[in-house]
Amino acid sequence: MIFEIQKEDIIKGLVGQLKSFFSISDNEIGIINELAETVFKRCEFSFLENKNKYYSKEGEGYFNPYHSGQYTVFLYYYSNSVFKADAGNSRLADKIYYLNKIMNACDLFYEVDLPEIFMLDHPLGSVMGRAKFGDYFAFSQNCTVGNNNDIFPVIG
């Protein structure tokens, strides 16, 4: 994958953003560092399959942390990866999830299983709740998906 800035700087930036809003322990920073490659690989897989011109360059996945849509996906994958790695780390997953809401005004809860390939464009005001989402799912601003009377949608 092509990175706009060094991967290490992306992680340092994430830790700095988290520290500006929350207290972050050395253990939590260790978890962030430990899961970085997993998250970058998830982004690479999704971005490479994405047909939006901003998600690939020269036939490779492209990640620019200053592209808010890409960063929204990155933060979702991070919080989801933290949660999947150890549900006991839900406090860190909560912090990353909340950071995503603060920075991008998009609600992508880490327990919601978004597909491995999805795209968002200007996701401001969107809430992706519990549903079954298929690969290549895409959404834009002010989109809400959730249950109605405990009936959860299936989006193919």
C-alpha positions in Angstrom: 0.0 0.0 0.0 1.1 3.5 -0.7 1.1 5.8 2.4 0.9 9.6 2.2 3.0 9.8 5.3 5.1 7.1 7.2 3.1 4.5 9.0 4.9 5.3 12.2 3.7 8.9 11.9 0.1 7.8 11.4 0.3 5.8 14.6 2.0 8.6 16.5 -0.7 10.9 15.3 -3.4 8.5 16.4 -1.9 8.2 19.9 -1.5 12.0 20.1 -5.2 12.5 19.1 -6.3 10.0 21.7 -4.1 11.6 24.4 -5.7 15.0 23.7 -9.1 13.7 24.6 -8.6 10.8 26.9 -6.0 9.3 29.3 -4.1 6.6 27.5 -2.0 4.0 29.3 1.3 2.5 28.2 -0.5 -0.8 27.9 -3.1 0.8 25.5 -0.3 2.3 23.4 1.3 -1.1 23.3 -2.0 -2.6 21.9 -2.2 0.2 19.3 1.3 -0.6 18.2 0.7 -4.3 18.2 -2.4 -4.1 16.0 -1.1 -1.5 13.6 -0.1 -3.9 10.8 -3.4 -5.8 11.1 -5.3 -2.5 10.7 -3.1 -1.3 7.8 -3.7 -4.7 6.0 -7.5 -4.4 6.5 -7.4 -0.9 5.1 -5.2 -2.0 2.1 -7.6 -4.8 1.2 -10.7 -2.6 1.4 -9.1 0.4 -0.3 -7.7 -1.6 -3.2 -11.1 -3.0 -3.9 -12.7 0.4 -3.7 -13.4 2.1 -7.1 -13.3 5.6 -5.7 -10.3 7.4 -7.2 -9.0 8.6 -3.8 -8.5 5.1 -2.4 -5.8 3.8 -4.8 -2.8 5.1 -6.7 -0.8 3.4 -9.4 -2.8 0.2 -9.0 -2.1 0.0 -5.2 -4.2 0.8 -2.2 -3.5 4.4 -1.1 -3.9 5.7 2.5 -3.9 9.4 3.3 -4.8 10.0 6.9 -5.7 13.6 6.0 -8.5 12.3 3.8 -11.4 12.2 6.4 -13.2 9.3 4.7 -10.2 7.1 4.7 -9.4 8.1 8.3 -13.0 7.2 9.3 -12.5 3.7 7.9 -9.1 3.4 9.5 -10.5 4.4 13.0 -13.4 1.9 12.6 -11.0 -0.9 11.6 -8.8 0.0 14.6 -11.6 0.0 17.2 -13.0 -3.2 15.7 -9.6 -4.9 15.6 -9.0 -3.9 19.3 -12.4 -5.3 20.2 -11.9 -8.6 18.2 -8.3 -9.1 19.6 -9.6 -9.0 23.2 -13.0 -8.0 24.3 -11.3 -7.0 27.6 -9.8 -4.1 25.8 -13.3 -2.5 25.2 -12.2 0.7 27.0 -9.5 1.3 24.3 -12.0 0.3 21.6 -14.5 2.8 23.1 -11.9 5.6 23.0 -11.0 5.0 19.3 -14.7 4.7 18.4 -15.4 8.0 20.3 -12.5 9.7 18.6 -14.0 8.7 15.2 -17.3 10.3 16.3 -15.5 13.5 17.5 -13.4 13.9 14.4 -15.7 12.6 11.6 -19.2 12.9 13.0 -19.8 9.3 11.9 -21.0 6.5 14.2 -19.4 3.2 13.3 -19.6 1.2 16.5 -16.8 -1.4 16.8 -19.2 -4.3 17.6 -21.0 -3.8 14.3 -19.6 -6.1 11.7 -19.1 -3.9 8.7 -17.8 -5.8 5.6 -14.2 -6.2 4.7 -14.8 -4.1 1.7 -16.9 -1.0 2.1 -16.8 2.6 1.0 -18.0 5.8 2.4 -18.0 9.3 1.0 -18.7 12.4 3.1 -20.1 10.2 5.9 -21.0 13.2 8.1 -24.1 12.4 10.3 -24.2 8.7 9.4 -24.9 5.9 11.8 -24.3 2.3 10.9 -26.1 0.1 13.4 -26.5 -3.6 13.7 -27.3 -5.2 10.4 -25.8 -7.7 8.0 -23.8 -5.8 5.5 -22.4 -7.4 2.3 -19.1 -6.5 0.7 -19.0 -3.3 -1.4 -21.5 -1.7 0.9 -21.3 2.1 0.4 -22.9 5.0 2.2 -22.8 8.8 2.3 -23.9 11.6 4.5 -26.9 11.4 6.9 -27.4 7.7 6.3 -28.8 5.6 9.1 -29.0 1.8 9.2 -30.4 0.1 12.3 -33.1 -2.0 13.7 -36.8 -1.4 13.8 -38.7 -3.3 16.5 -35.7 -5.7 16.8 -35.8 -6.5 13.0 -32.3 -6.0 11.6 -31.8 -5.2 8.0 -29.8 -7.3 5.5 -28.0 -5.2 3.0 -26.7 -7.5 0.2 
